[in-house]
């Protein structure tokens, strides 16, 4: 083989290796960035879902203290949020959300509460279903990488 051909093949092989290395590095960078964006989007979506559920449940829980009956149609949004959690969340979070809904319905069936009763209930960890739900959500978000 002539030396000129050898030099040309060496230069061509070096260019190909350099190009493939650059292409691979770019692909890996894009892939890592895409995964990080997906993870951040997932966490943001979960945080928004949990926030909406907590706000809705707190509103209906407070309403249940003062009223004996609720319009079933009014609780639809709460059920819809819990159903979205079934798709996105861990079983522990879903079970906790279901317990919150059950407690709200049971509270409607119970006698109305006074303001003094409400403060006693909020101070009692076992009677505050939103605290358990919030803790389950925090654990899940922490496990998935949220700060």
C-alpha positions in Angstrom: 0.0 0.0 0.0 1.3 3.4 -0.9 2.0 5.9 1.9 -0.4 8.5 0.4 -3.3 6.1 0.6 -2.4 5.2 4.1 -2.4 8.8 5.2 -5.7 9.4 3.4 -7.4 6.4 5.1 -6.0 7.5 8.5 -7.4 11.0 8.1 -10.8 9.7 6.9 -11.0 7.2 9.9 -10.0 10.0 12.3 -12.7 12.3 10.9 -15.3 9.5 11.1 -14.4 8.7 14.7 -14.5 12.4 15.7 -17.8 12.9 14.0 -19.4 9.8 15.6 -18.0 10.9 19.0 -19.5 14.3 18.6 -22.9 12.9 17.4 -23.0 10.5 20.3 -22.2 13.2 22.9 -24.9 15.5 21.4 -27.4 12.7 21.5 -26.6 11.8 25.1 -26.8 15.4 26.1 -30.2 15.8 24.5 -31.5 12.6 26.0 -30.5 13.5 29.5 -32.0 17.0 29.1 -35.2 15.5 27.8 -35.5 13.1 30.7 -34.8 15.9 33.2 -37.6 18.0 31.6 -40.0 15.1 31.7 -39.2 14.4 35.4 -39.7 18.1 36.2 -43.0 18.2 34.3 -44.2 15.0 36.1 -43.3 16.5 39.5 -45.0 19.8 38.6 -48.1 18.0 37.4 -48.3 15.9 40.6 -47.8 18.9 42.9 -50.6 20.8 41.1 -52.9 17.8 41.4 -52.2 17.4 45.1 -52.6 21.1 45.7 -56.0 21.1 44.0 -57.1 18.1 45.9 -56.1 19.5 49.2 -57.9 22.8 48.5 -61.0 21.1 47.3 -61.1 18.6 50.2 -60.4 21.3 52.8 -63.3 23.3 51.5 -65.7 20.4 51.6 -64.4 19.2 55.0 -65.1 22.6 56.4 -68.5 22.7 54.8 -69.3 19.3 56.3 -68.8 20.7 59.8 -71.5 23.2 59.3 -74.0 21.3 57.2 -75.9 18.0 57.4 -76.2 17.4 53.7 -74.2 17.9 50.6 -75.1 17.9 47.0 -73.5 14.9 45.4 -72.8 16.9 42.3 -70.6 19.2 44.4 -68.3 16.4 45.3 -67.7 15.4 41.7 -64.6 17.5 41.4 -63.1 15.8 44.4 -63.8 12.4 43.0 -62.3 13.5 39.6 -59.1 14.6 41.3 -58.9 11.3 43.2 -59.4 9.4 39.9 -56.5 11.4 38.3 -54.4 10.3 41.2 -55.2 6.7 40.5 -53.4 7.2 37.1 -50.4 9.2 38.3 -49.8 8.4 42.0 -48.7 5.6 44.3 -51.3 3.4 45.9 -50.5 4.9 49.3 -51.5 8.4 48.1 -54.6 7.1 46.4 -55.7 5.2 49.6 -55.1 8.3 51.6 -57.2 10.4 49.2 -60.0 7.8 49.4 -59.9 8.1 53.2 -60.1 11.8 53.0 -63.3 11.5 50.8 -64.8 9.0 53.2 -64.1 11.2 56.2 -65.8 14.1 54.4 -68.9 12.1 53.7 -69.0 10.7 57.2 -68.6 14.3 58.6 -71.7 15.3 56.6 -73.6 12.5 58.3 -72.4 13.5 61.8 -74.0 16.3 63.8 -72.8 19.8 63.0 -69.8 21.0 64.8 -69.1 24.2 66.6 -65.9 26.3 66.2 -64.5 24.8 69.4 -65.1 21.3 68.0 -63.2 22.2 64.9 -60.1 23.3 66.7 -60.1 20.1 68.8 -60.3 18.0 65.6 -57.5 20.0 63.8 -55.2 19.5 66.9 -55.9 15.7 66.9 -53.7 14.0 64.3 -55.9 11.0 64.0 -58.9 13.2 63.1 -57.2 15.3 60.5 -57.3 13.3 57.2 -55.6 16.0 55.2 -52.4 15.7 57.3 -52.1 12.0 56.5 -52.7 12.8 52.8 -50.2 15.6 52.8 -47.6 13.4 54.4 -48.1 10.7 51.8 -47.8 13.2 49.0 -44.6 14.7 50.5 -43.1 11.2 50.7 -43.9 10.4 47.1 -42.6 13.7 45.8 -39.5 13.3 47.8 -39.0 9.8 46.4 -39.4 11.1 42.9 -36.8 13.8 43.3 -38.6 16.9 44.5 -36.8 19.1 47.0 
